[in-house]
Every structure is written in structure tokens, then in C-alpha cells.
Amino acid sequence: MVSMNRHDGPVPHNARGDAAVPRTGGRGKRRSPLNSRIVLQAALELVDVEGLEALSMRRLGHKLERDPMALYRYAANRDALLDGLTELLLDHWVISGAGDADRAWQDQLRHAAHGFRLLVLQHPHVMPLLVTRPLSTPLGLRPLGALRPLEQILAIFTRAGFGPSGALHAYRAYYGFLIGHVINELEEFVVNADEDDTGLRLGLHRLPEKDFPHLRRLGSELLDYDGEAELDQGITIVLRGLQSQLESPAGPR
């Protein structure tokens, strides 16, 4: 497993704010030393451009202008790289206000939801890892960066008045909605990227009206999909449901 040790030091950035990849700059010039975070950042850049299938030690070594064998110091194998990418992305998810007890918990979670959406849309090819990689590692063995968002969101629910078990159930409902929404949005813009308005209208028109009356009726709404607005509406439903638990006579579990 890749270790994203905080002592690896800051990642150098270029003028655009992206992590800079060390270059040799020609024969005889000393290359900047690597660390785990630089290796993972380069892997993320490779996946962003070419997809998960392109990620290999050989391709990553070429990008970093290093012998691929030298990269095994930072990642034992490709699976370790995938785990590291999951941790890197979740570590970039800012749960704004997680330590601010004066800010409404609903506002904190709404802000975090929009931040999660934007983060995934910037790195859509990494999304499958957020769904599958945690399942391959027991909770107690997952890296700290992958667990930090869970801890921060549990803290928000606990301050809101949920007990330990209730906070965990609330987190699962909240995060499950986020994952489902982003997968649906990526399907709209990545999987169906070539489907234009005409294609969608023709596709709906071919559906038998007696079997699909509701779907056919939603043609204009499907054409005007707004991921940000859909997320906001959905998170409102989730948060209102959780608020109703707090306000019920029995109180949150």
C-alpha cells in the first residue's frame, strides 16, 4: 500500500497549480527526488488523461522519466497505486466547517456534498476506485487519508445530536446518496457523451407509450439535466429526512 506520509513534504506545483512532475531537462542535469505523493500525483495525471487501464509501472516510469523498477520503492504493485489514488482523492475532499461548531450542520454537509461532486468531476476516471477499492480493504486497515472524511462527517452528525449508531447510519445515507448521484451524473456526461438532444428524443420516441408513459413524459427534463441543481435538490431531501429523525419524539438513535 502506498504511504502518503505527511513527512513526504509539500508537492511542487507549476503555474497552473498542478503538481509539477520532475523532469531531467537533459543529460547530466540532476533530477528532483521523488516521494510517494509526487508518484501518486503523476499517476493521477496519467489516469485523468488516459483512464485507469493505462496505469502501469512502465507507463508511470515513462511519465516520471524514471526506471519503472525505481517506483516499487513507493508502491509495491499496481494495486497499491490504485489504493493510493483512492486515498489521494479522498484526502483532497475538504469537509468545510467540520471543526466549526457554530455553523449549521446542514450547511456543512451541503457544502461538502458540492465539493465532493466537483472533485469527482475533475477526476472522473478515478470514480470507480471510490466505489470498489474501499470494499477490498477491511475498515481497520484502510489508510488514514481514506478514513479522514468518514471521521469528519461522523463528527458533524454527532454535534448535530445523533448518537454513535445514528451518526453512522446518517453517514451511510448521506455518502450513499453522493456516490449514487455522481455515478448518475458521470453517466450523463461520460458514458453518454456522444448522445445529443436529437438522439435522446429519438430514443424516447421509440419507447412504447403504453409501457413507458412516465419516461416519455420527462423528455424535456432529461434534456435539461443540471447536475449541480440535481445534487442540491437531492441533498435537501436527504438532510430533511435526517432532520426529521432529530425532531422525532423518540429522537435519533
C-alpha positions as CSV (number, residue, x, y, z in Angstrom):
1,M,0.0,0.0,0.0
2,V,1.3,3.5,-0.8
3,S,2.1,5.5,2.3
4,M,1.1,9.2,2.0
5,N,3.2,10.2,4.9
6,R,2.8,13.8,5.9
7,H,6.6,14.0,6.2
8,D,7.0,13.5,2.5
9,G,6.9,17.2,2.3
10,P,4.9,19.6,0.0
11,V,4.3,18.7,-3.6
12,P,5.9,21.2,-6.0
13,H,3.3,23.0,-8.2
14,N,3.5,24.7,-11.6
15,A,2.0,28.0,-12.6
16,R,-1.5,26.3,-13.0
17,G,-1.4,24.9,-9.5
18,D,-0.9,21.4,-10.7
19,A,1.7,19.2,-9.0
20,A,4.9,19.5,-11.1
21,V,6.4,16.4,-12.5
22,P,10.2,16.3,-12.1
23,R,12.0,16.4,-15.5
24,T,15.6,15.6,-16.3
25,G,15.9,18.6,-18.6
26,G,18.7,16.9,-20.5
27,R,21.8,14.8,-20.0
28,G,23.8,15.4,-16.9
29,K,21.2,17.5,-15.1
30,R,20.2,16.3,-11.6
31,R,16.6,15.2,-11.3
32,S,14.4,16.2,-8.3
33,P,14.0,13.4,-5.8
34,L,10.7,11.5,-5.8
35,N,8.4,10.9,-2.9
36,S,5.1,9.0,-2.5
37,R,2.9,12.0,-3.1
38,I,4.7,13.0,-6.3
39,V,4.4,9.5,-7.6
40,L,0.7,9.4,-6.8
41,Q,0.1,12.8,-8.4
42,A,1.8,11.7,-11.6
43,A,-0.4,8.5,-11.5
44,L,-3.5,10.7,-11.1
45,E,-2.5,12.9,-14.0
46,L,-1.9,9.8,-16.2
47,V,-5.3,8.3,-15.3
48,D,-7.1,11.7,-15.8
49,V,-5.8,11.7,-19.4
50,E,-5.8,8.1,-20.4
51,G,-8.0,6.2,-17.9
52,L,-7.4,3.6,-15.3
53,E,-6.5,0.9,-17.9
54,A,-3.4,3.0,-18.9
55,L,-1.9,2.9,-15.4
56,S,1.1,0.7,-15.1
57,M,4.6,0.9,-13.6
58,R,6.0,1.1,-17.0
59,R,3.8,4.0,-18.2
60,L,4.2,5.8,-14.9
61,G,8.0,5.4,-15.0
62,H,8.0,6.9,-18.5
63,K,5.9,9.9,-17.3
64,L,8.3,10.5,-14.5
65,E,11.4,9.7,-16.6
66,R,12.5,7.0,-14.2
67,D,13.2,3.4,-14.4
68,P,9.9,1.7,-13.5
69,M,11.8,-0.6,-11.1
70,A,12.6,2.5,-9.0
71,L,8.9,3.2,-8.4
72,Y,8.5,0.0,-6.4
73,R,10.1,1.9,-3.5
74,Y,6.9,3.9,-3.4
75,A,4.3,1.4,-4.4
76,A,4.6,-2.4,-4.1
77,N,2.4,-3.0,-7.2
78,R,-0.4,-1.6,-9.3
79,D,-3.0,-2.4,-6.6
80,A,-1.0,-0.3,-4.2
81,L,-1.2,2.6,-6.7
82,L,-4.9,2.2,-7.0
83,D,-5.3,2.3,-3.2
84,G,-3.0,5.3,-3.1
85,L,-5.1,7.1,-5.7
86,T,-8.3,6.5,-3.7
87,E,-6.6,7.9,-0.6
88,L,-5.2,10.9,-2.6
89,L,-8.6,11.8,-3.9
90,L,-10.4,11.5,-0.6
91,D,-7.6,13.4,1.1
92,H,-8.4,16.3,-1.3
93,W,-12.1,16.3,-0.3
94,V,-12.4,19.3,2.0
95,I,-15.2,18.8,4.6
96,S,-15.5,22.6,5.1
97,G,-16.6,23.6,8.6
98,A,-16.0,20.1,10.1
99,G,-14.4,21.8,13.1
100,D,-16.8,24.8,13.3
101,A,-19.5,24.1,15.9
102,D,-21.2,27.4,15.2
103,R,-22.1,26.6,11.6
104,A,-25.3,24.7,10.9
105,W,-24.6,21.0,10.3
106,Q,-26.9,21.0,7.2
107,D,-24.8,23.8,5.7
108,Q,-21.6,21.9,6.4
109,L,-22.9,18.8,4.7
110,R,-24.4,20.6,1.8
111,H,-21.1,22.4,1.2
112,A,-19.2,19.1,1.5
113,A,-21.5,17.4,-1.0
114,H,-20.9,20.0,-3.7
115,G,-17.2,19.8,-3.0
116,F,-17.3,16.0,-3.5
117,R,-19.1,16.4,-6.8
118,L,-16.6,18.9,-8.2
119,L,-13.7,16.8,-7.1
120,V,-15.0,13.7,-8.8
121,L,-16.0,15.7,-12.0
122,Q,-12.3,16.8,-12.2
123,H,-11.2,13.2,-12.0
124,P,-14.0,11.1,-13.4
125,H,-11.8,8.1,-14.3
126,V,-11.0,7.7,-10.6
127,M,-14.6,7.4,-9.6
128,P,-14.8,3.6,-9.9
129,L,-12.0,3.4,-7.3
130,L,-14.1,5.3,-4.7
131,V,-16.8,2.6,-5.1
132,T,-14.7,-0.5,-5.3
133,R,-11.3,0.0,-3.6
134,P,-12.6,0.5,0.0
135,L,-14.5,-2.8,-0.4
136,S,-11.3,-4.6,-1.0
137,T,-9.7,-3.5,2.3
138,P,-11.1,-4.0,5.8
139,L,-12.0,-0.8,7.5
140,G,-9.3,-1.1,10.2
141,L,-6.6,-1.5,7.5
142,R,-7.6,1.4,5.3
143,P,-5.1,4.3,5.1
144,L,-5.8,7.4,7.3
145,G,-6.4,9.6,4.3
146,A,-9.3,7.4,3.2
147,L,-10.8,7.4,6.7
148,R,-10.5,11.1,7.4
149,P,-13.7,12.2,5.6
150,L,-15.6,9.5,7.5
151,E,-14.3,10.7,10.8
152,Q,-15.1,14.4,10.0
153,I,-18.7,13.7,8.8
154,L,-19.3,11.5,11.9
155,A,-18.2,14.4,14.0
156,I,-20.7,16.7,12.2
157,F,-23.6,14.3,12.8
158,T,-22.6,13.8,16.4
159,R,-22.5,17.5,17.1
160,A,-26.0,17.7,15.5
161,G,-27.3,15.4,18.1
162,F,-27.0,11.9,16.6
163,G,-25.7,9.1,18.9
164,P,-22.8,7.0,17.7
165,S,-25.0,4.4,15.9
166,G,-27.3,7.1,14.5
167,A,-24.4,9.1,13.2
168,L,-23.1,6.1,11.3
169,H,-26.5,5.4,9.7
170,A,-26.8,9.0,8.8
171,Y,-23.3,9.0,7.2
172,R,-24.2,5.9,5.2
173,A,-27.4,7.5,3.9
174,Y,-25.5,10.8,3.1
175,Y,-22.5,9.2,1.4
176,G,-24.6,6.6,-0.4
177,F,-26.6,9.4,-2.0
178,L,-23.4,11.3,-3.0
179,I,-22.0,8.2,-4.7
180,G,-25.2,7.4,-6.5
181,H,-25.7,11.0,-7.7
182,V,-22.2,11.4,-9.1
183,I,-22.3,8.0,-10.8
184,N,-25.6,9.1,-12.5
185,E,-24.1,12.4,-13.5
186,L,-21.0,10.8,-14.9
187,E,-23.2,8.5,-16.9
188,E,-24.9,11.6,-18.4
189,F,-21.7,13.2,-19.5
190,V,-19.1,10.5,-19.8
191,V,-20.9,7.3,-20.8
192,N,-23.4,9.1,-23.0
193,A,-21.1,11.9,-24.1
194,D,-22.0,11.5,-27.8
195,E,-25.7,11.4,-27.3
196,D,-27.1,14.8,-28.4
197,D,-30.6,16.2,-28.0
198,T,-31.9,14.6,-31.2
199,G,-30.6,11.2,-30.3
200,L,-32.2,11.3,-26.9
201,R,-35.5,12.5,-28.3
202,L,-35.5,9.7,-30.9
203,G,-34.6,7.2,-28.2
204,L,-37.5,8.2,-26.0
205,H,-39.8,8.3,-29.0
206,R,-39.1,4.7,-29.9
207,L,-40.3,3.6,-26.4
208,P,-43.9,2.1,-26.4
209,E,-46.1,4.7,-24.8
210,K,-48.2,2.2,-23.0
211,D,-45.1,0.6,-21.4
212,F,-43.1,3.8,-20.6
213,P,-45.6,6.7,-20.2
214,H,-43.7,8.4,-17.4
215,L,-40.3,8.2,-19.0
216,R,-41.6,9.6,-22.3
217,R,-43.3,12.5,-20.5
218,L,-39.9,13.5,-19.0
219,G,-38.2,14.3,-22.3
220,S,-37.6,18.0,-21.6
221,E,-36.3,17.4,-18.1
222,L,-33.9,14.7,-19.3
223,L,-32.6,17.1,-21.9
224,D,-32.1,19.9,-19.4
225,Y,-30.1,17.9,-16.9
226,D,-28.3,20.1,-14.4
227,G,-26.0,18.1,-12.1
228,E,-25.4,20.8,-9.6
229,A,-29.1,21.6,-9.2
230,E,-30.0,17.9,-9.0
231,L,-27.4,17.4,-6.3
232,D,-28.8,20.3,-4.3
233,Q,-32.4,19.1,-4.6
234,G,-31.3,15.5,-3.6
235,I,-29.2,16.6,-0.7
236,T,-32.1,18.7,0.6
237,I,-34.3,15.6,0.6
238,V,-31.6,13.6,2.5
239,L,-30.9,16.4,5.0
240,R,-34.6,17.0,5.7
241,G,-35.1,13.3,6.3
242,L,-32.2,13.2,8.8
243,Q,-33.5,16.4,10.5
244,S,-36.9,14.7,11.0
245,Q,-35.1,11.9,12.9
246,L,-33.7,14.5,15.2
247,E,-37.1,16.1,15.8
248,S,-39.0,12.9,16.3
249,P,-40.3,12.2,19.8
250,A,-38.0,9.1,20.0
251,G,-35.0,11.2,19.0
252,P,-32.1,9.9,16.9
253,R,-30.7,6.5,17.7
